């Protein structure tokens, strides 16, 4: 009788586990990602707990519904690309925050890149990212070390790609700050970035640590980025 009960229980447990598993990540808006109760998965790496906010003098401010999320299906660097109207005209500013949690069997790194960016005059664009190598407490305290990533375009120079590696962990918390300053040199001064990319080098479903992919091998932006760039230019033109 006990053997029969075990045989009956095991399939039920498997069904329950499968039902709770995160669905595959698909292209959509950041608002739709915020509504995912269990997050979504790419190649054994789960992305969850998405949140978005924006502030600044640039109007209209982007919302989560204005930000497109595209999936990067690359086993050597699965991840997500965030495409939005992150721009500011002369004398204006924009500050956008995107945060989420990445979980996997053995996450050994994080990479950040930006595409579709530019500045003129004394305008600047920067994406500063905080990487908590562990879990966050309800009060926001990280249980492990905190790493930083930084990409930017300003009058001093350009850095469009950055990465970090660390000892294997099962969870990392990402906080991404997109900062755009339109500058002060008149109508010719503006800045913007239309795509911000996150990848997990080497994956996270097993022992990782593979080579960090270069930005050109991460994505093909295609017509979606062209449309976003046109929208960004339209917004800057109103400033």
N, CA, C and O of each residue as an XYZ file, in Angstrom:
956
protein
N       0.828     -1.197      0.000
C       0.000      0.000      0.000
C       0.873      1.263      0.000
O       0.589      2.214     -0.728
N       1.964      1.271      0.840
C       2.856      2.417      0.916
C       3.518      2.665     -0.435
O       3.669      3.811     -0.858
N       3.917      1.574     -1.117
C       4.557      1.718     -2.420
C       3.588      2.336     -3.419
O       3.990      3.143     -4.257
N       2.306      1.960     -3.336
C       1.306      2.490     -4.250
C       1.108      3.993     -4.017
O       0.969      4.769     -4.962
N       1.098      4.382     -2.748
C       0.931      5.789     -2.414
C       2.102      6.611     -2.940
O       1.915      7.710     -3.463
N       3.335      6.061     -2.794
C       4.507      6.761     -3.297
C       4.458      6.919     -4.812
O       4.783      7.979     -5.347
N       4.047      5.848     -5.498
C       3.957      5.907     -6.950
C       2.923      6.929     -7.395
O       3.081      7.568     -8.435
N       1.861      7.083     -6.603
C       0.831      8.048     -6.943
C       1.260      9.465     -6.603
O       0.910     10.407     -7.315
N       2.023      9.627     -5.509
C       2.416     10.952     -5.042
C       3.497     11.579     -5.912
O       3.448     12.779     -6.184
N       4.471     10.790     -6.353
C       5.595     11.332     -7.124
C       5.151     12.077     -8.380
O       5.611     13.196     -8.609
N       4.256     11.486     -9.222
C       3.806     12.238    -10.392
C       3.104     13.534    -10.012
O       3.238     14.542    -10.707
N       2.352     13.514     -8.909
C       1.666     14.730     -8.480
C       2.666     15.808     -8.087
O       2.470     16.985     -8.390
N       3.754     15.397     -7.403
C       4.794     16.355     -7.036
C       5.461     16.943     -8.264
O       5.749     18.139     -8.317
N       5.710     16.080     -9.266
C       6.321     16.561    -10.493
C       5.416     17.550    -11.207
O       5.887     18.558    -11.734
N       4.109     17.267    -11.227
C       3.162     18.173    -11.854
C       3.103     19.509    -11.127
O       3.023     20.568    -11.750
N       3.143     19.442     -9.789
C       3.120     20.667     -8.997
C       4.353     21.514     -9.251
O       4.259     22.733     -9.392
N       5.538     20.850     -9.310
C       6.776     21.562     -9.578
C       6.754     22.209    -10.950
O       7.175     23.355    -11.112
N       6.252     21.458    -11.954
C       6.189     21.992    -13.311
C       5.260     23.194    -13.378
O       5.521     24.161    -14.094
N       4.147     23.115    -12.602
C       3.179     24.203    -12.624
C       3.773     25.472    -12.024
O       3.425     26.583    -12.425
N       4.682     25.293    -11.050
C       5.275     26.445    -10.388
C       6.483     26.991    -11.130
O       6.957     28.084    -10.820
N       6.987     26.242    -12.108
C       8.180     26.677    -12.832
C       7.878     27.964    -13.593
O       6.767     28.164    -14.083
N       8.877     28.827    -13.684
C       8.700     30.093    -14.387
C       8.536     29.829    -15.882
O       9.244     28.987    -16.434
N       7.622     30.525    -16.545
C       7.463     30.367    -17.993
C       8.648     30.964    -18.728
O       9.442     31.704    -18.147
N       8.762     30.642    -19.997
C       9.842     31.192    -20.814
C       9.620     32.684    -21.016
O       8.489     33.131    -21.209
N      10.703     33.451    -20.970
C      10.612     34.889    -21.221
C      10.268     35.138    -22.686
O      10.784     34.458    -23.573
N       9.412     36.096    -22.935
C       9.029     36.472    -24.296
C       9.122     37.989    -24.431
O       9.112     38.708    -23.432
N       9.211     38.463    -25.653
C       9.254     39.900    -25.885
C       7.955     40.551    -25.421
O       6.876     39.995    -25.629
N       8.044     41.700    -24.808
C       6.857     42.398    -24.333
C       7.242     43.725    -23.716
O       8.368     44.193    -23.887
N       6.314     44.332    -22.998
C       6.604     45.590    -22.319
C       7.103     45.312    -20.908
O       6.876     44.235    -20.356
N       7.783     46.294    -20.336
C       8.242     46.139    -18.962
C       7.047     46.044    -18.009
O       7.139     45.413    -16.957
N       5.928     46.670    -18.379
C       4.721     46.564    -17.562
C       4.244     45.117    -17.491
O       3.802     44.660    -16.437
N       4.331     44.391    -18.616
C       3.918     42.983    -18.608
C       4.882     42.140    -17.781
O       4.470     41.158    -17.164
N       6.167     42.514    -17.762
C       7.146     41.795    -16.944
C       6.903     42.056    -15.459
O       7.109     41.170    -14.629
N       6.467     43.267    -15.125
C       6.157     43.576    -13.731
C       5.019     42.709    -13.207
O       4.941     42.438    -12.009
N       4.138     42.276    -14.102
C       2.968     41.502    -13.678
C       3.236     40.005    -13.560
O       2.346     39.257    -13.156
N       4.452     39.546    -13.907
C       4.770     38.120    -13.832
C       4.971     37.700    -12.378
O       5.921     38.137    -11.729
N       4.082     36.858    -11.869
C       4.145     36.455    -10.459
C       5.409     35.661    -10.143
O       6.046     35.884     -9.113
N       5.770     34.732    -11.030
C       6.929     33.874    -10.782
C       8.111     34.218    -11.673
O       9.086     33.467    -11.716
N       8.045     35.342    -12.388
C       9.117     35.720    -13.289
C       9.084     34.894    -14.567
O       8.063     34.295    -14.906
N      10.211     34.868    -15.270
C      10.323     34.082    -16.492
C      11.759     33.581    -16.621
O      12.664     34.080    -15.952
N      11.954     32.591    -17.486
C      13.253     31.919    -17.566
C      13.826     31.943    -18.977
O      13.090     31.906    -19.964
N      15.165     32.008    -19.054
C      15.911     31.894    -20.306
C      17.085     30.963    -20.050
O      17.969     31.286    -19.256
N      17.107     29.810    -20.713
C      18.236     28.874    -20.607
C      18.614     28.567    -19.157
O      19.795     28.580    -18.808
N      17.624     28.293    -18.317
C      17.892     27.913    -16.939
C      18.122     29.064    -15.986
O      18.366     28.846    -14.799
N      18.047     30.304    -16.491
C      18.209     31.500    -15.659
C      16.840     32.165    -15.514
O      16.164     32.407    -16.513
N      16.427     32.459    -14.287
C      15.120     33.056    -14.030
C      15.262     34.541    -13.702
O      16.104     34.930    -12.893
N      14.429     35.365    -14.338
C      14.375     36.806    -14.104
C      13.023     37.127    -13.471
O      11.985     36.731    -14.001
N      13.024     37.839    -12.347
C      11.766     38.081    -11.637
C      11.808     39.397    -10.868
O      12.822     40.094    -10.851
N      10.664     39.725    -10.222
C      10.541     40.885     -9.335
C      10.937     42.181    -10.041
O      11.769     42.937     -9.539
N      10.340     42.434    -11.201
C      10.664     43.636    -11.971
C       9.955     44.868    -11.397
O       8.814     44.790    -10.942
N      10.652     45.996    -11.429
C      10.024     47.260    -11.057
C      10.646     48.379    -11.871
O      11.788     48.275    -12.319
N       9.880     49.461    -12.062
C      10.329     50.596    -12.877
C       9.792     51.893    -12.297
O       8.659     51.954    -11.820
N      10.623     52.932    -12.342
C      10.174     54.273    -11.970
C      10.991     55.283    -12.751
O      12.099     54.975    -13.192
N      10.459     56.494    -12.930
C      11.186     57.539    -13.645
C      10.870     58.887    -13.023
O       9.795     59.103    -12.465
N      11.838     59.789    -13.135
C      11.671     61.146    -12.621
C      12.510     62.082    -13.467
O      13.320     61.633    -14.278
N      12.322     63.385    -13.284
C      13.096     64.362    -14.027
C      12.225     65.435    -14.633
O      11.001     65.413    -14.507
N      12.883     66.386    -15.300
C      12.160     67.509    -15.900
C      11.735     67.249    -17.332
O      10.896     67.980    -17.859
N      12.291     66.221    -17.986
C      11.885     65.868    -19.342
C      10.457     65.334    -19.308
O      10.138     64.460    -18.502
N       9.603     65.852    -20.175
C       8.211     65.431    -20.226
C       7.839     65.019    -21.649
O       8.331     65.622    -22.603
N       6.989     64.014    -21.815
C       6.420     63.180    -20.753
C       7.444     62.168    -20.248
O       8.296     61.703    -21.006
N       7.353     61.833    -18.970
C       8.238     60.816    -18.411
C       7.814     59.440    -18.912
O       6.619     59.164    -19.010
N       8.782     58.563    -19.234
C       8.408     57.213    -19.680
C       7.816     56.394    -18.544
O       8.191     56.556    -17.383
N       6.888     55.515    -18.894
C       6.312     54.571    -17.943
C       6.773     53.165    -18.310
O       7.426     52.969    -19.335
N       6.433     52.192    -17.475
C       6.813     50.806    -17.756
C       6.201     50.327    -19.068
O       6.766     49.460    -19.735
N       5.053     50.884    -19.442
C       4.397     50.490    -20.697
C       5.137     51.025    -21.914
O       4.961     50.510    -23.018
N       5.973     52.062    -21.728
C       6.740     52.632    -22.837
C       8.050     51.894    -23.093
O       8.695     52.110    -24.119
N       8.445     51.026    -22.165
C       9.729     50.323    -22.268
C       9.492     48.919    -22.822
O       8.727     48.140    -22.253
N      10.145     48.609    -23.919
C      10.056     47.282    -24.521
C      11.164     46.386    -23.970
O      12.292     46.835    -23.766
N      10.835     45.120    -23.732
C      11.811     44.136    -23.258
C      11.978     43.077    -24.328
O      11.003     42.437    -24.720
N      13.199     42.881    -24.810
C      13.490     41.858    -25.800
C      14.401     40.805    -25.190
O      15.331     41.119    -24.447
N      14.118     39.556    -25.516
C      14.846     38.419    -24.952
C      16.116     38.150    -25.743
O      16.101     38.169    -26.974
N      17.219     37.899    -25.035
C      18.487     37.501    -25.650
C      18.651     36.003    -25.405
O      19.054     35.588    -24.318
N      18.344     35.204    -26.403
C      18.442     33.740    -26.291
C      19.824     33.279    -26.731
O      19.994     32.749    -27.829
N      20.792     33.483    -25.875
C      22.167     33.079    -26.145
C      22.651     32.256    -24.956
O      22.832     32.814    -23.874
N      22.870     30.929    -25.117
C      23.298     30.097    -23.982
C      24.559     30.598    -23.294
O      24.737     30.374    -22.096
N      25.444     31.279    -24.037
C      26.671     31.788    -23.428
C      26.446     33.108    -22.705
O      27.322     33.572    -21.975
N      25.288     33.712    -22.899
C      24.980     34.976    -22.236
C      23.514     35.311    -22.329
O      23.153     36.307    -22.956
N      22.637     34.493    -21.711
C      21.203     34.795    -21.752
C      20.915     36.100    -21.027
O      21.591     36.437    -20.054
N      19.922     36.828    -21.494
C      19.632     38.091    -20.831
C      18.464     38.819    -21.440
O      17.690     38.252    -22.212
N      18.343     40.095    -21.083
C      17.231     40.930    -21.515
C      17.749     42.267    -22.019
O      18.760     42.781    -21.541
N      17.040     42.818    -22.991
C      17.347     44.136    -23.523
C      16.149     45.043    -23.265
O      15.014     44.686    -23.581
N      16.405     46.217    -22.692
C      15.351     47.178    -22.376
C      15.459     48.345    -23.352
O      16.483     49.027    -23.403
N      14.403     48.571    -24.124
C      14.393     49.624    -25.133
C      13.332     50.647    -24.747
O      12.159     50.305    -24.593
N      13.743     51.900    -24.592
C      12.781     52.916    -24.181
C      13.173     54.304    -24.630
O      14.295     54.517    -25.088
N      12.261     55.248    -24.504
C      12.534     56.640    -24.879
C      13.284     57.364    -23.772
O      12.759     58.293    -23.157
N      14.520     56.931    -23.522
C      15.327     57.512    -22.456
C      16.137     58.666    -23.026
O      17.293     58.487    -23.407
N      15.538     59.845    -23.086
C      16.223     60.988    -23.662
C      15.850     62.274    -22.956
O      14.836     62.329    -22.260
N      16.667     63.319    -23.127
C      16.394     64.627    -22.541
C      16.957     65.716    -23.438
O      18.075     65.601    -23.940
N      16.178     66.773    -23.639
C      16.621     67.905    -24.431
C      17.429     68.877    -23.589
O      17.662     68.642    -22.404
N      17.857     69.974    -24.213
C      18.712     70.964    -23.555
C      18.055     71.494    -22.285
O      16.890     71.891    -22.293
N      18.821     71.494    -21.192
C      18.338     72.006    -19.928
C      17.425     71.070    -19.175
O      16.935     71.421    -18.102
N      17.181     69.876    -19.715
C      16.265     68.923    -19.097
C      17.014     67.668    -18.654
O      18.159     67.442    -19.047
N      16.349     66.856    -17.829
C      16.997     65.649    -17.316
C      15.987     64.522    -17.191
O      14.780     64.752    -17.113
N      16.502     63.299    -17.173
C      15.674     62.109    -16.986
C      16.451     61.106    -16.144
O      17.637     60.869    -16.373
N      15.769     60.523    -15.172
C      16.370     59.511    -14.308
C      15.393     58.342    -14.231
O      14.294     58.491    -13.696
N      15.781     57.178    -14.762
C      14.913     56.002    -14.760
C      15.568     54.862    -13.998
O      16.769     54.628    -14.132
N      14.783     54.157    -13.201
C      15.274     53.026    -12.422
C      14.583     51.746    -12.872
O      13.356     51.684    -12.952
N      15.395     50.715    -13.168
C      14.882     49.383    -13.483
C      15.553     48.405    -12.526
O      16.778     48.392    -12.402
N      14.758     47.595    -11.857
C      15.338     46.605    -10.944
C      14.672     45.251    -11.153
O      13.506     45.169    -11.539
N      15.440     44.180    -10.889
C      14.929     42.819    -11.007
C      15.892     41.864    -10.324
O      17.002     42.239     -9.946
N      15.445     40.616    -10.172
C      16.235     39.566     -9.533
C      16.586     38.503    -10.574
O      15.743     38.132    -11.390
N      17.829     38.011    -10.547
C      18.251     36.910    -11.419
C      18.604     35.723    -10.525
O      19.378     35.867     -9.579
N      18.040     34.553    -10.820
C      18.364     33.351    -10.060
C      18.778     32.231    -11.002
O      18.289     32.136    -12.127
N      19.695     31.378    -10.522
C      20.179     30.252    -11.311
C      21.020     29.345    -10.436
O      21.289     29.661     -9.278
N      21.435     28.217    -10.992
C      22.222     27.253    -10.228
C      23.590     27.809     -9.846
O      24.045     27.635     -8.716
N      24.240     28.476    -10.794
C      25.580     29.016    -10.523
C      25.808     30.236    -11.404
O      26.295     30.120    -12.528
N      25.453     31.394    -10.887
C      25.655     32.646    -11.610
C      27.036     33.178    -11.252
O      27.349     33.363    -10.076
N      27.864     33.424    -12.269
C      29.249     33.815    -12.023
C      29.612     35.178    -12.596
O      30.778     35.572    -12.560
N      28.632     35.903    -13.124
C      28.965     37.210    -13.668
C      27.746     37.942    -14.171
O      26.646     37.391    -14.228
N      27.955     39.190    -14.535
C      26.910     40.049    -15.070
C      27.553     40.996    -16.068
O      28.656     41.490    -15.834
N      26.876     41.253    -17.174
C      27.396     42.160    -18.193
C      26.345     43.212    -18.525
O      25.146     42.936    -18.493
N      26.799     44.400    -18.840
C      25.926     45.524    -19.160
C      26.420     46.202    -20.424
O      27.619     46.429    -20.586
N      25.490     46.527    -21.327
C      25.845     47.249    -22.547
C      24.722     48.206    -22.886
O      23.589     48.021    -22.444
N      25.027     49.221    -23.661
C      23.983     50.119    -24.150
C      24.149     50.325    -25.644
O      25.261     50.315    -26.172
N      23.011     50.512    -26.317
C      22.988     50.728    -27.758
C      22.045     51.895    -28.046
O      21.249     52.279    -27.189
N      22.135     52.454    -29.246
C      21.234     53.520    -29.648
C      21.405     54.788    -28.820
O      20.441     55.530    -28.631
N      22.606     55.048    -28.325
C      22.845     56.196    -27.467
C      23.557     57.315    -28.223
O      24.102     57.103    -29.306
N      23.540     58.503    -27.635
C      24.261     59.615    -28.226
C      24.111     60.858    -27.378
O      23.220     60.932    -26.532
N      24.982     61.842    -27.597
C      24.909     63.120    -26.901
C      25.529     64.198    -27.775
O      26.329     63.922    -28.669
N      25.139     65.432    -27.491
C      25.736     66.561    -28.185
C      25.934     67.679    -27.171
O      25.358     67.659    -26.084
N      26.765     68.662    -27.545
C      27.050     69.744    -26.610
C      27.643     69.195    -25.327
O      28.552     68.365    -25.365
N      27.135     69.653    -24.189
C      27.618     69.131    -22.920
C      26.599     68.185    -22.291
O      26.568     68.018    -21.071
N      25.762     67.565    -23.133
C      24.828     66.552    -22.651
C      25.569     65.276    -22.276
O      26.718     65.082    -22.672
N      24.912     64.405    -21.513
C      25.550     63.152    -21.105
C      24.492     62.094    -20.856
O      23.357     62.402    -20.493
N      24.878     60.847    -21.056
C      24.023     59.709    -20.737
C      24.871     58.684    -19.996
O      26.016     58.427    -20.366
N      24.297     58.103    -18.945
C      25.014     57.140    -18.130
C      24.047     56.072    -17.639
O      22.904     56.370    -17.292
N      24.513     54.825    -17.610
C      23.764     53.743    -16.967
C      24.656     53.183    -15.867
O      25.672     52.546    -16.145
N      24.275     53.422    -14.633
C      25.023     52.931    -13.474
C      24.242     51.770    -12.876
O      23.055     51.901    -12.578
N      24.910     50.636    -12.700
C      24.215     49.439    -12.237
C      24.838     48.892    -10.957
O      26.058     48.784    -10.838
N      23.973     48.550    -10.004
C      24.395     47.913     -8.761
C      24.034     46.438     -8.830
O      22.903     46.092     -9.172
N      24.991     45.556     -8.505
C      24.797     44.115     -8.569
C      24.987     43.536     -7.168
O      26.111     43.450     -6.674
N      23.891     43.142     -6.536
C      23.964     42.500     -5.223
C      24.210     41.016     -5.429
O      23.356     40.315     -5.973
N      25.367     40.531     -5.002
C      25.723     39.118     -5.172
C      25.106     38.304     -4.033
O      25.810     37.836     -3.137
N      23.817     38.147     -4.081
C      23.076     37.442     -3.041
C      21.633     37.905     -3.049
O      21.129     38.354     -4.079
N      20.962     37.801     -1.908
C      19.566     38.190     -1.812
C      19.424     39.502     -1.065
O      20.329     39.922     -0.343
N      18.269     40.150     -1.247
C      17.979     41.395     -0.567
C      17.000     41.153      0.575
O      16.050     40.383      0.436
N      17.236     41.810      1.695
C      16.301     41.751      2.816
C      15.108     42.642      2.502
O      15.190     43.462      1.588
N      13.988     42.508      3.238
C      12.852     43.398      3.010
C      13.228     44.876      3.093
O      12.592     45.720      2.461
N      14.264     45.185      3.873
C      14.717     46.565      3.975
C      15.677     46.987      2.880
O      16.129     48.131      2.860
N      16.000     46.059      1.953
C      16.875     46.374      0.832
C      18.343     46.128      1.085
O      19.175     46.515      0.263
N      18.701     45.484      2.218
C      20.100     45.204      2.506
C      20.546     43.940      1.785
O      19.850     42.925      1.803
N      21.728     44.011      1.142
C      22.257     42.876      0.382
C      22.939     41.884      1.319
O      23.668     42.276      2.230
N      22.695     40.595      1.085
C      23.289     39.557      1.933
C      24.730     39.241      1.561
O      25.407     38.523      2.296
N      25.213     39.760      0.441
C      26.573     39.484     -0.015
C      27.259     40.733     -0.519
O      26.776     41.840     -0.282
N      28.378     40.580     -1.210
C      29.091     41.744     -1.766
C      28.231     42.460     -2.808
O      27.320     41.872     -3.390
N      28.534     43.726     -3.028
C      27.830     44.532     -4.027
C      28.834     45.008     -5.068
O      29.806     45.688     -4.740
N      28.591     44.644     -6.333
C      29.444     45.093     -7.420
C      28.785     46.218     -8.190
O      27.586     46.451     -8.042
N      29.549     46.917     -9.007
C      29.021     48.019     -9.808
C      29.458     47.896    -11.256
O      30.562     47.436    -11.547
N      28.590     48.308    -12.153
C      28.869     48.376    -13.582
C      28.520     49.782    -14.053
O      27.642     50.430    -13.483
N      29.201     50.252    -15.089
C      28.996     51.624    -15.516
C      29.266     51.765    -17.009
O      30.337     51.387    -17.485
N      28.301     52.307    -17.747
C      28.500     52.652    -19.155
C      28.057     54.105    -19.337
O      27.175     54.579    -18.620
N      28.666     54.811    -20.293
C      28.364     56.235    -20.402
C      28.789     56.784    -21.756
O      29.574     56.178    -22.485
N      28.241     57.950    -22.061
C      28.659     58.750    -23.214
C      28.562     60.210    -22.782
O      27.468     60.707    -22.514
N      29.703     60.902    -22.714
C      29.724     62.310    -22.364
C      30.868     62.992    -23.103
O      31.547     62.369    -23.919
N      31.077     64.263    -22.816
C      32.104     65.022    -23.532
C      33.501     64.460    -23.318
O      34.394     64.699    -24.132
N      33.704     63.709    -22.224
C      35.027     63.170    -21.916
C      35.314     61.855    -22.632
O      36.477     61.487    -22.791
N      34.280     61.143    -23.067
C      34.514     59.867    -23.729
C      33.297     58.959    -23.711
O      32.216     59.339    -23.261
N      33.506     57.732    -24.220
C      32.421     56.759    -24.346
C      32.871     55.414    -23.803
O      33.976     54.957    -24.096
N      32.014     54.778    -23.010
C      32.187     53.382    -22.613
C      30.821     52.723    -22.725
O      29.911     53.029    -21.954
N      30.682     51.816    -23.690
C      29.370     51.240    -23.963
C      29.205     49.822    -23.414
O      28.132     49.233    -23.552
N      30.252     49.261    -22.791
C      30.176     47.881    -22.312
C      30.975     47.747    -21.023
O      32.059     48.316    -20.893
N      30.433     46.992    -20.070
C      31.136     46.724    -18.819
C      30.681     45.363    -18.302
O      29.574     44.920    -18.605
N      31.531     44.703    -17.525
C      31.171     43.382    -16.997
C      31.860     43.147    -15.666
O      32.812     43.837    -15.303
N      31.354     42.153    -14.948
C      31.906     41.804    -13.646
C      31.797     40.296    -13.475
O      30.824     39.694    -13.927
N      32.783     39.676    -12.827
C      32.721     38.250    -12.510
C      32.894     38.077    -11.003
O      33.519     38.903    -10.337
N      32.329     36.993    -10.478
C      32.394     36.747     -9.039
C      32.233     35.260     -8.775
O      31.922     34.492     -9.686
N      32.444     34.854     -7.530
C      32.264     33.457     -7.144
C      30.811     33.046     -7.361
O      29.915     33.876     -7.205
N      30.554     31.779     -7.720
C      29.187     31.336     -8.034
C      28.187     31.630     -6.914
O      28.435     31.346     -5.743
N      27.058     32.205     -7.308
C      25.945     32.448     -6.393
C      24.664     31.980     -7.079
O      24.644     31.781     -8.294
N      23.617     31.808     -6.317
C      22.341     31.362     -6.887
C      21.381     32.516     -7.145
O      20.336     32.324     -7.765
N      21.724     33.712     -6.676
C      20.821     34.851     -6.851
C      21.612     36.152     -6.894
O      22.557     36.339     -6.128
N      21.219     37.051     -7.799
C      21.757     38.409     -7.820
C      20.591     39.384     -7.991
O      19.629     39.101     -8.706
N      20.694     40.519     -7.332
C      19.676     41.568     -7.440
C      20.264     42.741     -8.217
O      21.325     43.257     -7.866
N      19.576     43.155     -9.264
C      20.062     44.196    -10.156
C      19.267     45.487     -9.947
O      18.036     45.469     -9.923
N      19.974     46.596     -9.798
C      19.348     47.913     -9.802
C      20.062     48.762    -10.841
O      21.257     49.033    -10.723
N      19.317     49.178    -11.859
C      19.892     49.894    -12.997
C      19.380     51.338    -12.980
O      18.172     51.571    -12.950
N      20.297     52.295    -12.999
C      19.935     53.708    -12.982
C      20.349     54.345    -14.306
O      21.539     54.479    -14.592
N      19.363     54.735    -15.110
C      19.610     55.378    -16.396
C      19.498     56.889    -16.185
O      18.420     57.404    -15.887
N      20.617     57.589    -16.342
C      20.691     59.019    -16.042
C      21.011     59.786    -17.326
O      22.060     59.569    -17.932
N      20.118     60.676    -17.740
C      20.324     61.461    -18.951
C      20.258     62.946    -18.603
O      19.276     63.409    -18.022
N      21.300     63.686    -18.958
C      21.352     65.129    -18.757
C      21.421     65.806    -20.122
O      22.334     65.541    -20.904
N      20.459     66.676    -20.407
C      20.406     67.317    -21.713
C      21.454     68.385    -21.924
O      21.692     68.796    -23.059
N      22.090     68.847    -20.851
C      23.136     69.858    -20.997
C      22.581     71.273    -20.962
O      21.379     71.480    -20.792
N      23.471     72.240    -21.124
C      23.077     73.641    -20.945
C      23.521     74.549    -22.084
O      23.489     75.771    -21.943
N      23.934     73.977    -23.207
C      24.502     74.806    -24.277
C      23.487     75.151    -25.364
O      23.868     75.368    -26.514
N      22.219     75.203    -25.021
C      21.225     75.608    -25.996
C      20.576     74.437    -26.699
O      20.692     73.293    -26.260
N      19.889     74.729    -27.797
C      19.070     73.718    -28.459
C      19.903     72.601    -29.081
O      19.361     71.539    -29.386
N      21.193     72.808    -29.277
C      22.023     71.765    -29.866
C      22.485     70.748    -28.831
O      23.122     69.754    -29.182
N      22.176     70.983    -27.572
C      22.618     70.073    -26.526
C      21.507     69.108    -26.172
O      20.406     69.526    -25.815
N      21.792     67.810    -26.269
C      20.809     66.789    -25.920
C      21.542     65.479    -25.685
O      22.729     65.357    -25.988
N      20.829     64.505    -25.145
C      21.439     63.202    -24.908
C      20.350     62.153    -24.824
O      19.206     62.472    -24.500
N      20.690     60.903    -25.113
C      19.701     59.839    -25.011
C      20.308     58.466    -25.207
O      21.389     58.330    -25.780
N      19.608     57.446    -24.727
C      19.959     56.045    -24.949
C      18.651     55.294    -25.164
O      17.705     55.467    -24.395
N      18.588     54.464    -26.198
C      17.345     53.771    -26.483
C      17.356     52.295    -26.128
O      16.297     51.666    -26.130
N      18.513     51.716    -25.822
C      18.530     50.303    -25.451
C      19.579     50.043    -24.387
O      20.725     50.475    -24.513
N      19.180     49.332    -23.333
C      20.101     48.921    -22.279
C      20.014     47.409    -22.180
O      18.917     46.861    -22.065
N      21.157     46.720    -22.224
C      21.190     45.259    -22.312
C      21.829     44.668    -21.070
O      22.877     45.131    -20.619
N      21.193     43.641    -20.518
C      21.788     42.872    -19.426
C      21.965     41.437    -19.884
O      21.053     40.863    -20.480
N      23.121     40.849    -19.619
C      23.308     39.423    -19.883
C      23.988     38.773    -18.685
O      24.605     39.447    -17.860
N      23.864     37.449    -18.604
C      24.534     36.664    -17.571
C      25.608     35.838    -18.272
O      25.308     34.745    -18.752
N      26.859     36.325    -18.348
C      27.911     35.610    -19.084
C      28.064     34.176    -18.602
O      28.155     33.923    -17.401
N      28.091     33.245    -19.539
C      28.251     31.841    -19.188
C      26.971     31.185    -18.748
O      26.964     29.989    -18.454
N      25.878     31.937    -18.692
C      24.610     31.377    -18.241
C      24.583     31.217    -16.738
O      25.535     31.585    -16.051
N      23.492     30.668    -16.225
C      23.354     30.483    -14.793
C      22.686     29.189    -14.424
O      22.376     28.962    -13.255
N      22.454     28.321    -15.413
C      21.812     27.057    -15.136
C      22.780     25.990    -14.669
O      22.360     24.903    -14.272
N      24.054     26.279    -14.711
C      25.079     25.326    -14.294
C      26.378     26.066    -14.122
O      26.371     27.297    -14.130
N      27.515     25.370    -13.965
C      28.797     26.060    -13.814
C      29.049     27.001    -14.975
O      29.134     26.562    -16.122
N      29.170     28.286    -14.694
C      29.320     29.286    -15.742
C      30.740     29.762    -15.852
O      31.690     28.998    -15.681
N      30.871     31.066    -16.147
C      32.202     31.659    -16.223
C      32.801     31.640    -17.598
O      34.016     31.772    -17.745
N      31.953     31.473    -18.646
C      32.478     31.498    -19.999
C      32.891     32.903    -20.381
O      32.752     33.838    -19.592
N      33.403     33.048    -21.596
C      33.836     34.357    -22.065
C      32.659     35.308    -22.112
O      31.554     34.921    -22.491
N      32.895     36.556    -21.725
C      31.861     37.579    -21.793
C      31.664     37.977    -23.241
O      32.625     38.368    -23.904
N      30.429     37.886    -23.757
C      30.206     38.238    -25.163
C      30.371     39.725    -25.380
O      29.989     40.528    -24.530
N      30.944     40.099    -26.529
C      31.071     41.500    -26.877
C      29.703     42.042    -27.268
O      28.837     41.269    -27.677
N      29.484     43.365    -27.151
C      28.172     43.934    -27.443
C      27.654     43.600    -28.826
O      26.462     43.340    -28.990
N      28.535     43.602    -29.838
C      28.075     43.345    -31.199
C      27.509     41.949    -31.360
O      26.680     41.722    -32.241
N      27.941     40.992    -30.519
C      27.451     39.623    -30.649
C      26.224     39.368    -29.782
O      25.644     38.284    -29.837
N      25.823     40.357    -28.982
C      24.698     40.139    -28.080
C      23.362     40.228    -28.790
O      22.469     39.422    -28.529
N      23.210     41.201    -29.690
C      21.882     41.477    -30.224
C      21.949     41.931    -31.673
O      22.990     42.375    -32.157
N      20.807     41.809    -32.356
C      20.582     42.494    -33.616
C      19.333     43.332    -33.399
O      18.230     42.791    -33.316
N      19.491     44.617    -33.309
C      18.373     45.456    -32.893
C      17.265     45.521    -33.936
O      16.087     45.514    -33.580
N      17.621     45.585    -35.217
C      16.617     45.558    -36.255
C      15.713     46.774    -36.249
O      16.062     47.843    -35.749
N      14.519     46.567    -36.833
C      13.599     47.680    -37.021
C      13.062     48.215    -35.719
O      12.705     49.391    -35.648
N      12.991     47.395    -34.676
C      12.458     47.848    -33.392
C      13.251     49.001    -32.832
O      12.673     49.962    -32.324
N      14.578     48.923    -32.915
C      15.420     49.997    -32.394
C      15.327     51.236    -33.279
O      15.410     52.361    -32.786
N      15.153     51.033    -34.588
C      15.000     52.172    -35.491
C      13.759     52.968    -35.111
O      13.792     54.197    -35.049
N      12.651     52.250    -34.854
C      11.410     52.911    -34.452
C      11.601     53.647    -33.140
O      11.151     54.782    -32.982
N      12.279     52.989    -32.188
C      12.518     53.621    -30.889
C      13.373     54.870    -31.042
O      13.105     55.881    -30.393
N      14.386     54.818    -31.881
C      15.254     55.972    -32.099
C      14.452     57.143    -32.674
O      14.678     58.294    -32.301
N      13.520     56.849    -33.579
C      12.682     57.895    -34.151
C      11.789     58.525    -33.091
O      11.604     59.742    -33.069
N      11.229     57.684    -32.206
C      10.412     58.196    -31.118
C      11.238     59.061    -30.178
O      10.779     60.111    -29.726
N      12.467     58.616    -29.881
C      13.362     59.363    -29.007
C      13.676     60.728    -29.628
O      13.664     61.743    -28.933
N      13.956     60.753    -30.922
C      14.275     61.994    -31.606
C      13.083     62.937    -31.570
O      13.244     64.148    -31.417
N      11.865     62.367    -31.714
C      10.653     63.177    -31.679
C      10.487     63.843    -30.327
O      10.132     65.018    -30.239
N      10.754     63.063    -29.247
C      10.641     63.609    -27.898
C      11.669     64.707    -27.670
O      11.350     65.744    -27.087
N      12.892     64.489    -28.122
C      13.943     65.488    -27.933
C      13.624     66.750    -28.712
O      13.953     67.857    -28.284
N      12.973     66.576    -29.873
C      12.632     67.724    -30.678
C      11.614     68.630    -30.026
O      11.537     69.819    -30.338
N      10.818     68.060    -29.101
C       9.816     68.871    -28.405
C      10.414     69.700    -27.299
O       9.799     70.660    -26.834
N      11.655     69.327    -26.853
C      12.253     70.010    -25.704
C      12.631     71.455    -26.034
O      13.147     72.169    -25.175
